[in-house]
Amino acid sequence: MLTAAGWAAFAPIKLPSRDELFEIPAGTYARRMAGDKVEILPAEIYLTHGANDVLLLRNLDNVPQIFGPVLIMPGQSFRLPFETVSVNDFACTAHASGQMRVVVDEMPAVGWPRLQWRAARAWKKMHS
């Protein structure tokens, strides 16, 4: 166990893709129009510069969705790479509040910060 924690704290971060995928499920618009409070996207999305710093939105619904200045047609995907550490607010019709924040954090430093980052990603993956 100690060896695994040591590896997680010091090993370089390599992910299979820099994309962080979020999908808008089919029927989202119809459910909202029926009065269902559909929460399909988190209020804040966290990305890590240099690791998973490309937001990928996929519209599986049967109506167009707006994200910032972009219209995402049914069946289309939109990739938005982030080049710097930043906090970004976007209008988003797929989100119940109509707003979504994308936070791009720095790559975690070696040691405890990297171990925490890996643990948080594992926890998120287990609960999504």
N, C-alpha and C positions, 0 to 999 in steps of 0.2 A: 504494500500500500504506500509506504514511504517512497519507494522508487518511482511509482506512478505519479505521485504528487510532485516529486523532484523533476521528472520529465515534463509534466504539464507546466511547471513554473519556468522552465528554461528553454524548452524546445521551440524552434521557430514556428510561427503560425502559418500553416499552409491549408487552404480550403480548396475543394474541388472546383469552385467557381467564385467569382467575386460578386455574383448576383444574389440579392436577397429577394426572393419571390413572395408576392402577395397576390392572391387571386380574388376576383369579384365573382362570387358564385352565380350561376343561372338562377333567375327568379328573384334576385335581390330587389329590383325596382318594383315588381308586382307585390312582394311582401310589404314593402314600405307603403305602397299606395293602399294596401289593405289595413294599414294601421299598426303593423308589426314593427317594433323597435329593433331593427336588425343592426347588430354590431359586427361587421365583417372585417374591419380594419382597426388596428389599435389607434388611439389618439396620438401616440408618438411612436415612431419607428426609429430604432437605434441601429446605426451602421458604424463600421470601424474602418477608418481610412487605411487603405493598403491591404485590407483583408476581405471584407464584404461591403464594398463601397459603391455598389451599383444597385439602385432600386429597380426592380422589375415588377411592373403591374400588368396583370393579365385579366382582361375583361371577358368573363365567361357568361355574362348576363346577355339578355337579348335587346338591351337598349344602350346607347352610347353613354359613356361616363366622362366627366371632365376632371382632370388633375392639373392644377395650375393653369397654364395657357393651352394645354393639350387636350384634344378630344380623342378619346380612345373608343373606337368603334367595337361593336360586338365581335368577339373572336380575335381581336387584335391585342398585342402586347406593346408596352412602352418601357424602354430602358432609359434610366436617368443616372449617369455616372456622376459621382461627387469627387471633385479634385482636391478639395481642402477640408480641413476640420471646420465644421460650421453648424449653425442651427437655422433651419429653413422652414417657413410656414407656407402652406399651399392651400388653395381652395380645392375641395375634393367632394364631388357629388356622391361618391361611393361611401363616404363617411357620414354617419348619422348627424354630426354637428355641422357638416359642410366644410370642415377644416381638418388639416392633418399636419403634424410637425414631423420633420425628418432631422434627426440629430446625428451628426457624423463626428464620432469621437476619435481621439488619437489611438494609434496602435499601442496596446498596453506594454509597459516596460517589462523587462525580464524580472522574474521573481514573483512576489506575492500578487502584484496587479495582473500579471498574465494568468496566474492560477485562478484568480477570481473571475477573470474574463471567460476562461474556458468553462468554469463551473456554471456561470450564469447562462452560457450558450447551451450547455448540456441540460440544465434545468428547463430552459425555454423549449428545447426540442422534446423533452419528455412530456411537457404539459401543453403541447400544441396539437 
